[in-house]
Structure formats: structure tokens, C-alpha cells
């Protein structure tokens, strides 16, 4: 009776397993279930399984923001740290501090973009778009050695 139970279980398992096997399994060497099993639940093209990405952990930034929102100690106007710092920075800029003025401008308007002009030995613009990786590496090496006085 015990053996007949096992035999029945084994026969059921084989029948279920054969149901999902591809017809050409001997030809392909495929030994698992039907490859179509689970296709409906797999990731679809163009859709990420983790659209938001990994959560950003910013403990230092979070701590700074928390402190900047706290009331500044001994401030008669009752401002928070951020407001007190900005006022001191503005006063320093008015007193002639270029770094303070630059910091205010960078924070208020964003940092100014720096452009870099690259020219060839003849003084004309260098065409970088149609260069291979090797040509780009060689040209970069040439420019860097010229830039640092040939120390490379």
C-alpha cells in the first residue's frame, strides 16, 4: 500500500512535468519546464522592475537640513540657522568679500558654465565626432601633454 501511494505520486508528477515540456526537448537538450511558463509575469520590454531605483541614502544631507531648520541660538530675530548664515554671507559680500558674493550667486542662479575650446595644431577646431576611441585617446594624450608642459 505504501509503495502504491509513492508510485501514484510519481506517476502524477511525471504526467504534470510532461505537460510543460517542449515537444522537441530531445533535440534541444532542454530539460526544464516549458519556456513559456511565467512569460506573462516576466519584466516587459521598456518597463523597469524597479522604476524608482535604489532609494538614495543621504544621512549627512538630512542631518544638515535638520540643523539648518533649527532656531539659531542667541538670535534676537528668532531666525533659524539657514537664515542667519545667509544674512552673514550677504553682509560679507556687501563688505567686499568676492568668495561670499560668488557663493550667493552660485546658490541663487546656479554655477556658471565653463566652456573649453579645443583646437588643433593649425589653430582650427578639432573634429571629435568622427574619431575612433584610439584616435580620441591619442588626441587627449597630446592635448594633456601640451597642457601640463610635456610632463606626461
C-alpha positions, -999 to +999 in steps of 0.1 A: +000+000+000+028+024+009+046+016-024+014+021-045+010+055-029+045+065-040+040+051-074+008+070-078+025+102-067+054+096-090+031+090-120+012+122-113+044+142-111+056+127-144+023+135-161+023+171-148+060+175-157+055+162-193+026+186-197+050+216-196+079+200-216+085+213-252+079+187-279+115+189-292+132+185-258+154+157-270+167+178-299+174+209-279+187+193-247+162+214-227+154+196-195+133+221-176+096+231-179+081+248-209+100+280-216+066+298-219+058+292-183+060+325-164+063+347-195+032+367-186+048+377-153+083+385-165+095+420-170+081+435-201+103+454-226+106+491-218+092+487-182+116+486-153+110+463-124+124+490-101+113+522-117+122+544-087+157+529-085+175+523-053+165+547-026+191+574-020+205+574+014+217+609+024+224+609+061+248+638+061+225+660+039+195+650+061+214+660+093+224+693+078+189+702+067+176+693+101+202+715+118+196+744+094+159+744+102+165+747+140+164+781+156+198+798+158+209+802+195+210+837+209+195+852+177+173+882+187+153+880+155+144+843+161+158+831+128+169+796+120+205+787+112+200+789+075+185+824+076+213+836+100+240+821+077+226+837+046+224+871+063+260+869+074+271+858+039+252+887+024+268+912+048+303+897+039+295+901+002+285+937+008+317+943+026+336+933-005+342+895+000+344+880-035+341+844-023+309+853-004+294+871-034+303+841-056+287+817-032+255+838-031+254+840-069+261+802-073+233+793-049+208+818-063+215+814-100+235+782-103+271+779-111+283+795-144+291+770-171+327+768-182+334+764-218+366+749-232+378+754-267+399+727-282+419+735-313+442+715-334+479+723-342+468+745-370+445+766-347+413+753-362+386+734-343+392+697-337+366+674-351+360+648-324+327+633-335+341+611-363+372+598-344+377+562-331+383+555-295+420+551-302+422+584-321+404+601-292+428+586-266+458+597-287+444+632-292+436+635-255+471+624-246+486+650-270+465+678-255+472+668-219+510+667-226+508+702-242+486+715-213+510+703-185+541+713-203+551+679-217+554+662-183+534+632-195 
